[in-house]
Amino acid sequence: MQGLLGVTLSLLAACSLAAVVTAALRVPALLGYLAVGALLGPSVTGVIAPGEALDFLSELGVALLLFMVGLEFSLGHFWLTRKTVLVAGSLQMVVVAAPLTLMLMGLGQPAQSAALLGAAAAMSSTALVSRGVGRPG
């Protein structure tokens, strides 16, 4: 069941279950989706093996994520909260990227690779954190 249809159905079923569980626990659905990817992916259980189907669905997921970010981005809201967002985003980048880069270098990664991975992790966490900055409680 490693064809495109099989992988898609497996992921849809698992993500649907994760959405229900995360809603019941009152945590963001994103955490459930990340758990599904980690558990079903090749690194843990290997239920879904690497291949063309997984590559296609991964690329489709990134495209849809960028589309959703574009839909939710409000230039007017950003302009009203620009100081808070820029300061919090910059602080988040430094607080996450620097320690992670140093940790990866300590684990033997070359400096350039460690810096790239640290910056990537910081950018992704900053996107999640900045979403809540400046929004009414």
Short mmCIF file of the C-alpha atoms (twelve columns), coordinates in Angstrom:
data_MODEL
# 
_entry.id   MODEL 
# 
loop_
_atom_site.group_PDB 
_atom_site.id 
_atom_site.type_symbol 
_atom_site.label_atom_id 
_atom_site.label_alt_id 
_atom_site.label_comp_id 
_atom_site.label_asym_id 
_atom_site.label_seq_id 
_atom_site.Cartn_x 
_atom_site.Cartn_y 
_atom_site.Cartn_z 
_atom_site.pdbx_PDB_model_num 
ATOM 1   C CA . MET A 1   0.000   0.000  0.000  1 
ATOM 2   C CA . GLN A 2   2.859   2.379  -0.790 1 
ATOM 3   C CA . GLY A 3   1.283   3.921  -3.893 1 
ATOM 4   C CA . LEU A 4   0.044   7.501  -3.932 1 
ATOM 5   C CA . LEU A 5   -3.525  6.471  -3.067 1 
ATOM 6   C CA . GLY A 6   -2.457  4.243  -0.183 1 
ATOM 7   C CA . VAL A 7   -0.117  6.814  1.335  1 
ATOM 8   C CA . THR A 8   -2.716  9.556  0.941  1 
ATOM 9   C CA . LEU A 9   -5.470  7.515  2.580  1 
ATOM 10  C CA . SER A 10  -3.166  6.451  5.422  1 
ATOM 11  C CA . LEU A 11  -2.131  10.034 6.116  1 
ATOM 12  C CA . LEU A 12  -5.690  11.380 5.847  1 
ATOM 13  C CA . ALA A 13  -6.992  8.785  8.286  1 
ATOM 14  C CA . ALA A 14  -4.150  9.361  10.751 1 
ATOM 15  C CA . CYS A 15  -4.413  13.162 10.502 1 
ATOM 16  C CA . SER A 16  -8.189  13.037 10.964 1 
ATOM 17  C CA . LEU A 17  -7.715  11.006 14.129 1 
ATOM 18  C CA . ALA A 18  -4.978  13.387 15.288 1 
ATOM 19  C CA . ALA A 19  -7.264  16.390 14.709 1 
ATOM 20  C CA . VAL A 20  -9.983  14.818 16.862 1 
ATOM 21  C CA . VAL A 21  -7.510  13.939 19.625 1 
ATOM 22  C CA . THR A 22  -5.877  17.374 19.651 1 
ATOM 23  C CA . ALA A 23  -9.275  19.084 19.692 1 
ATOM 24  C CA . ALA A 24  -10.286 16.980 22.696 1 
ATOM 25  C CA . LEU A 25  -7.012  17.871 24.441 1 
ATOM 26  C CA . ARG A 26  -7.396  21.534 23.420 1 
ATOM 27  C CA . VAL A 27  -3.973  21.742 21.822 1 
ATOM 28  C CA . PRO A 28  -3.181  22.980 18.306 1 
ATOM 29  C CA . ALA A 29  -3.891  20.461 15.558 1 
ATOM 30  C CA . LEU A 30  -0.413  21.166 14.192 1 
ATOM 31  C CA . LEU A 31  1.043   19.161 17.074 1 
ATOM 32  C CA . GLY A 32  -1.074  16.182 16.091 1 
ATOM 33  C CA . TYR A 33  -0.027  16.461 12.462 1 
ATOM 34  C CA . LEU A 34  3.638   16.616 13.455 1 
ATOM 35  C CA . ALA A 35  3.167   13.539 15.642 1 
ATOM 36  C CA . VAL A 36  1.548   11.671 12.736 1 
ATOM 37  C CA . GLY A 37  4.469   12.534 10.473 1 
ATOM 38  C CA . ALA A 38  6.972   11.468 13.090 1 
ATOM 39  C CA . LEU A 39  5.218   8.217  13.976 1 
ATOM 40  C CA . LEU A 40  4.240   7.037  10.490 1 
ATOM 41  C CA . GLY A 41  7.324   8.301  8.708  1 
ATOM 42  C CA . PRO A 42  10.373  6.268  7.829  1 
ATOM 43  C CA . SER A 43  12.378  7.327  10.882 1 
ATOM 44  C CA . VAL A 44  10.160  5.726  13.567 1 
ATOM 45  C CA . THR A 45  7.765   3.022  12.418 1 
ATOM 46  C CA . GLY A 46  8.343   3.107  8.685  1 
ATOM 47  C CA . VAL A 47  4.631   2.612  7.926  1 
ATOM 48  C CA . ILE A 48  5.079   5.100  5.110  1 
ATOM 49  C CA . ALA A 49  8.329   4.492  3.261  1 
ATOM 50  C CA . PRO A 50  10.277  7.105  1.326  1 
ATOM 51  C CA . GLY A 51  9.406   7.217  -2.336 1 
ATOM 52  C CA . GLU A 52  7.726   9.201  -5.068 1 
ATOM 53  C CA . ALA A 53  4.332   9.256  -3.328 1 
ATOM 54  C CA . LEU A 54  5.755   10.672 -0.104 1 
ATOM 55  C CA . ASP A 55  7.861   13.194 -2.036 1 
ATOM 56  C CA . PHE A 56  4.791   14.382 -3.943 1 
ATOM 57  C CA . LEU A 57  2.647   14.686 -0.808 1 
ATOM 58  C CA . SER A 58  5.452   16.516 1.006  1 
ATOM 59  C CA . GLU A 59  5.748   19.068 -1.780 1 
ATOM 60  C CA . LEU A 60  1.982   19.454 -1.936 1 
ATOM 61  C CA . GLY A 61  1.876   20.000 1.821  1 
ATOM 62  C CA . VAL A 62  4.478   22.769 1.637  1 
ATOM 63  C CA . ALA A 63  2.575   24.470 -1.193 1 
ATOM 64  C CA . LEU A 64  -0.690  24.313 0.782  1 
ATOM 65  C CA . LEU A 65  1.045   25.597 3.922  1 
ATOM 66  C CA . LEU A 66  2.403   28.594 2.021  1 
ATOM 67  C CA . PHE A 67  -1.048  29.200 0.563  1 
ATOM 68  C CA . MET A 68  -2.617  29.178 4.052  1 
ATOM 69  C CA . VAL A 69  0.044   31.536 5.403  1 
ATOM 70  C CA . GLY A 70  -0.720  33.896 2.524  1 
ATOM 71  C CA . LEU A 71  -4.444  33.766 3.277  1 
ATOM 72  C CA . GLU A 72  -3.953  34.568 6.961  1 
ATOM 73  C CA . PHE A 73  -1.377  37.312 6.469  1 
ATOM 74  C CA . SER A 74  -2.813  40.771 6.965  1 
ATOM 75  C CA . LEU A 75  -0.595  43.684 6.006  1 
ATOM 76  C CA . GLY A 76  -2.820  46.062 7.975  1 
ATOM 77  C CA . HIS A 77  -2.574  43.952 11.139 1 
ATOM 78  C CA . PHE A 78  1.175   43.615 10.683 1 
ATOM 79  C CA . TRP A 79  1.557   47.387 10.326 1 
ATOM 80  C CA . LEU A 80  -0.379  47.981 13.551 1 
ATOM 81  C CA . THR A 81  1.756   45.508 15.495 1 
ATOM 82  C CA . ARG A 82  5.017   45.906 13.556 1 
ATOM 83  C CA . LYS A 83  7.187   46.939 16.515 1 
ATOM 84  C CA . THR A 84  6.019   44.096 18.722 1 
ATOM 85  C CA . VAL A 85  6.225   41.515 15.933 1 
ATOM 86  C CA . LEU A 86  9.666   42.629 14.744 1 
ATOM 87  C CA . VAL A 87  11.153  42.785 18.248 1 
ATOM 88  C CA . ALA A 88  9.574   39.489 19.351 1 
ATOM 89  C CA . GLY A 89  10.525  37.803 16.069 1 
ATOM 90  C CA . SER A 90  14.122  38.983 16.278 1 
ATOM 91  C CA . LEU A 91  14.393  37.917 19.902 1 
ATOM 92  C CA . GLN A 92  12.862  34.534 19.091 1 
ATOM 93  C CA . MET A 93  15.387  34.035 16.266 1 
ATOM 94  C CA . VAL A 94  18.341  34.751 18.559 1 
ATOM 95  C CA . VAL A 95  17.002  32.732 21.509 1 
ATOM 96  C CA . VAL A 96  16.393  29.640 19.356 1 
ATOM 97  C CA . ALA A 97  19.079  29.822 16.643 1 
ATOM 98  C CA . ALA A 98  22.143  30.551 18.773 1 
ATOM 99  C CA . PRO A 99  21.796  27.740 21.355 1 
ATOM 100 C CA . LEU A 100 20.688  25.228 18.738 1 
ATOM 101 C CA . THR A 101 23.624  26.118 16.490 1 
ATOM 102 C CA . LEU A 102 26.047  25.726 19.388 1 
ATOM 103 C CA . MET A 103 24.454  22.423 20.419 1 
ATOM 104 C CA . LEU A 104 24.696  21.041 16.875 1 
ATOM 105 C CA . MET A 105 28.320  22.137 16.608 1 
ATOM 106 C CA . GLY A 106 28.958  20.381 19.928 1 
ATOM 107 C CA . LEU A 107 27.431  17.228 18.439 1 
ATOM 108 C CA . GLY A 108 29.918  17.379 15.561 1 
ATOM 109 C CA . GLN A 109 28.016  19.229 12.822 1 
ATOM 110 C CA . PRO A 110 30.101  21.606 10.691 1 
ATOM 111 C CA . ALA A 111 29.557  25.262 11.599 1 
ATOM 112 C CA . GLN A 112 27.744  26.119 8.345  1 
ATOM 113 C CA . SER A 113 25.348  23.170 8.629  1 
ATOM 114 C CA . ALA A 114 24.703  23.878 12.292 1 
ATOM 115 C CA . ALA A 115 23.977  27.550 11.574 1 
ATOM 116 C CA . LEU A 116 21.629  26.658 8.721  1 
ATOM 117 C CA . LEU A 117 19.713  24.129 10.825 1 
ATOM 118 C CA . GLY A 118 19.582  26.519 13.786 1 
ATOM 119 C CA . ALA A 119 18.246  29.341 11.616 1 
ATOM 120 C CA . ALA A 120 15.676  27.039 9.994  1 
ATOM 121 C CA . ALA A 121 14.400  25.866 13.373 1 
ATOM 122 C CA . ALA A 122 14.297  29.452 14.630 1 
ATOM 123 C CA . MET A 123 12.352  30.628 11.593 1 
ATOM 124 C CA . SER A 124 9.766   27.893 11.904 1 
ATOM 125 C CA . SER A 125 9.288   28.487 15.627 1 
ATOM 126 C CA . THR A 126 9.151   32.244 15.032 1 
ATOM 127 C CA . ALA A 127 6.331   31.748 12.532 1 
ATOM 128 C CA . LEU A 128 4.321   29.910 15.180 1 
ATOM 129 C CA . VAL A 129 5.086   32.361 17.993 1 
ATOM 130 C CA . SER A 130 4.563   35.548 15.963 1 
ATOM 131 C CA . ARG A 131 1.118   34.333 14.965 1 
ATOM 132 C CA . GLY A 132 -0.042  34.939 18.536 1 
ATOM 133 C CA . VAL A 133 1.866   38.170 19.163 1 
ATOM 134 C CA . GLY A 134 -0.248  41.254 19.111 1 
ATOM 135 C CA . ARG A 135 -3.573  39.423 18.849 1 
ATOM 136 C CA . PRO A 136 -6.291  40.220 21.336 1 
ATOM 137 C CA . GLY A 137 -6.468  37.615 24.122 1 
# 
